[in-house]
């Protein structure tokens, strides 16, 4: 009888389940027992801990609400640049507009016009087919260029996205590099 009572204790359950839910519930039960003992032995500490936990919960819920509000609010003032949404003009006009904007220090907008000039130039060479609804990345995928040209066009697209849509600052050096790469992209047309 005594032996049965000893082996009935929790420590001697050899075939217990290794379920994560059971483990978690045991830890929760131990935490609640600890809190109950703390409440009985040290009520001031218990209420202090309870206050800290409530403040932490309020902070978590407040932060979660703020993140959801920031994620779902409409963003005003961010519009696609006119070079990518306005009327379609020829490559010469867009190149001249890019030079004008860069002279005024509006380098990100100049990148959009310079990219469009390069795309229209590639369209004239029948390396790709221009359409106003296509994204810059679609032009990079479609272009029939050699490996160097594909790499340079992908670099132009990445720079365009980073500075124009990503808001990264663009300086004179970056503009000159972009302009030089865009000027030479047509030389890499793949043979048909």
N, C-alpha and C positions, 0 to 999 in steps of 0.2 A: 504494500500500500504506500509506504513512504517512497519507495523507488519510483513508483508511478507518478507521484506528485512531483518529484524532482525532475523527471524527464518530461513532464508536461509543461515545464517552464519554457518561455520564449527562446532562450538560448539554446535549447536542445531540439529545436525544430529543424531537422536535417533536410527535409524535402520541401522547404518553403519556396515560394515562387520568387523569381528575380525580376519582378515587374517594376518598372520605373514609377508607375503610379502609386504602388504600395510603398515604395521607398520614400516618395515625396510626401505621402500622407503621414508616414511615421515621423518624418522630420517636422512637418507642420504640427503634429500632435505634441512632439517634444517642445517645440517653440511655445505653444500655447500653455503647456504645463509650466515652463520656465517663467512665462509672463504671469501666470497665476501665483506662483511662488514669490515672484518679485512684488506683486501687488500686496500679498499678505505680509511679507517681511519688511519691505521698504516702500511704502506707498508714495513717498515724495519722488523717489527715483522712477517708480512706475509711471506716475503722471507726467514727469519730465520726459521720459522716453516716448510716451504716448503723444505728447505735444510735438516732439521732434518728428515722429513718424507722420503725424497729420500735416505738418508743414512741408515735409518731403513730398507727400501725396499731392498737396495743393500745387507745389512747384512743378511736379511732373505733369499734372493735368493742364496747368497754365501753359507750360512749354509746348505740350502736344497741341493745344488749341491754337497757339501762335503759329506753329509750323503748318498746321492745316490751313489757317487763314492766309498765310503767305503763299501757300501753294495754289490755292483756289481763287485768289483775288485776280481780277483782270489787270493786265499790265498795259498802261496807257503810254503813249509816246514812243513806242518802238514800232517803226514802220520800215518796210522794205525800201531800200534806196531806189531813187527814181531811175537809175541806170538799169535796174532789173525789172521795173514795172512800167516804165514810160513807153512812149511810142518807139518803134524800132527804126533806127537810123543806120547809116552805113558805118563801116569800121573806121574810116577817116574821121568822121564826126566824133565818134566815141573816143578816139585817140586824142583828138584836139581837146575835147572836154576833160579828159583825164589830165592832160598837161596843164590846162587852165586851173583845175581844182588843186593840183599839186602845187602850183605856183602860189595859190592862196593859202596853202597849208592844210587843206582838207584832204589828207592822204587816204583815209579809209574810203571816202566817196570816190576818189581818183582810182583806187584799186578796182572798184566795181566797173567803172567805165573802161579801164585798161583791159580788164578781163573780157568784157563784152567785145571790145575791138579785136582782141586775139581770137575769140570764138567766131566772129563774123569773118575774119581773115581766113580761118581754117575752113569755114563754110564755103568761101569763095574758091578755095583750093580743093574742095570736095573731100576733105579729110573727115568731116562730120557734117551733120545736118542741123542747122539752127532752127529752134522753135522757142518762142517766148516763154512757154510753160515749162521748159526743161530746167532742171537745177544744174548748178555748176558741176556737181558730182556726176550727173548723168552725161555731161559732155566729156568728162574725163574717162568714163567707162566706154563711151561710144567711139572716141577718136581713134582713127587708124594712124597711129604713130609708131615709130620704133621704140625700143625700150627706154632710151634716154628721153625721148619726147614724152612718153607716157609718165615717166617719173617726174619730169619738169611740170607737166600739166597737173599732176596730182599735187605737187608742191604748191602750185599757184592756187589750186582750189583750197588746200589747207590754209594757206595764208589769207585768202579771201574770207573764209569762214571765221578764222581766228580774229581778224581785225574788224571786219564789217559786221558780222553777226554775233561774234563773241565779245566784242567791245574791247579787245586788247588794243593798247595804244600803238599807233603806227607813226614812225618817224621818217625823216628824209632818206636815211640809209635803206630802210625796208622798202620804201617806195622805189628807189633806184634799182634795187635788186629785183623787185617784182617786175618793173618796166623792162629791164634787160632780159629777164627770162621770157616774158611775154613776147618780146620782139623776136626772139630766136626760136620760138616754138614751132613756127611753120616750116623751119628747115628740117624738121625731123619727121616729115610725112613718110609713112611706110609705102614702099612700092606696091602697086596693085598687081 
